[in-house]
Amino acid sequence: MPAYRYARERLSVAVHRLATGPGDARSRLIDAFVAAHTLTEHDFPPELRPDWKWVIEHLTVEKPHVNHRGEVVRSSVEMTVRKRRNVTASRIAEKIWELRESLRRMSDTD
């Protein structure tokens, strides 16, 4: 089994949602994150871990919105993306694509 297969699979789904999902870049970014949210830094080779960390940091700047019962109404990602411009969302989407491509190239050399 090739190394980092799970990360490649999850990012491939995320990239597909970024490319074909409905709405603007921000909406598609939320859908893409849902596809990849189970990934951790350890799912990536050491040299790509800072890039994944960058993605997560840029998607979770804002705190989640909770109701009066303490239930999460909107996730940290939703709150962050809602406050970002489309160009910022596009930069994050590009980083997700770059990660997937880097993993793909690594698997080609396995």
N, C-alpha and C positions, 0 to 999 in steps of 0.2 A: 504494500500500500504506500503510495507516494506521501512524502512529508507534507504537512499543512493542507491536506485535502479538504478538511472540514472548513477551514478559512476560505479556501478557493470557492467551495460550493456556496457558502453563505454570501460571499461577496459577489458571486455571479448572479445570484437571485437579486441582491441589492442593486447591482448595475442594471439589470433588466428592468426593475421597477423605476429606476431613475430615467431610463431611456423611453419607456413605454407607458408609464403611469399617467393618470389624469392630473390635471392641475398644473400649477406653476412649479418652479424648482423647489420651493419650500415645501409644498405638499408632497411632492415626489420624494423629497429627502426624508420626511417622516416615514413614509411607506418603506423606503430603503432601509432605514434604521431598524424598523420592525423585523426585517429579514435578517439583519446582522447583529442584533442586540445581544445575542448569546455569546458572541466572540469576546475573548479576553486577550490581553497582550501575549499571553503564553500560547495562543493559537497561531502566532506569527513567528517567523524566524527573528532572531535578535536584531538584525539590521532594519527590520520593518516595524518593530514595536513602537518606536517613537512616532511614526506616522499614524498608527492606529490610535495611540494615546492622543495625538493632536486632533484627530477626528472626534473622539469622545469628548475631549475638553471643549471643543468648539460647538458641540451639540448639546452640552449640558451646563451652559453658563448660568442660565436662570434656574430658580428653584421651581419645583412643581407647584401647581395651584391646587390647594386643598379646600374642601368645604368646611362648614362649621363642625362637622363630625370627625374631621381629620382624615377624610377619604380623599385620595388623589383624584381630582377632576380632570386635570391636564398634566401630562408628564413634564418633566424637566426639558425633554427634547422638544415637545410641542410648544412650551412656553418660550424656549430659546429661539426656535425657528420662526415663530410668529413675529418676533421682534427684530429679525434679521432682514436685510434686503435680499432680493433675488440674487444679486451678484455674489454676496457672501455665501448663500446657499449653494450657488454654482461652484464656488471654490471648494467647499466641503465635498460636494458630489465628485468633483474632479479628483480629489485626493482618494476617495473611495475607489474610483476607477483605476487610478495609478497603483493602488495597493493590489487590486485584483490582477492587473497586468504584470506587476512584479512577481506575484505568486505564480502566475501562468508561465512566465519566462523561466522561473526556477524549476518548475515541473518539466519543462521541455528539455532541461539539461540532466534530469534524473535518469 
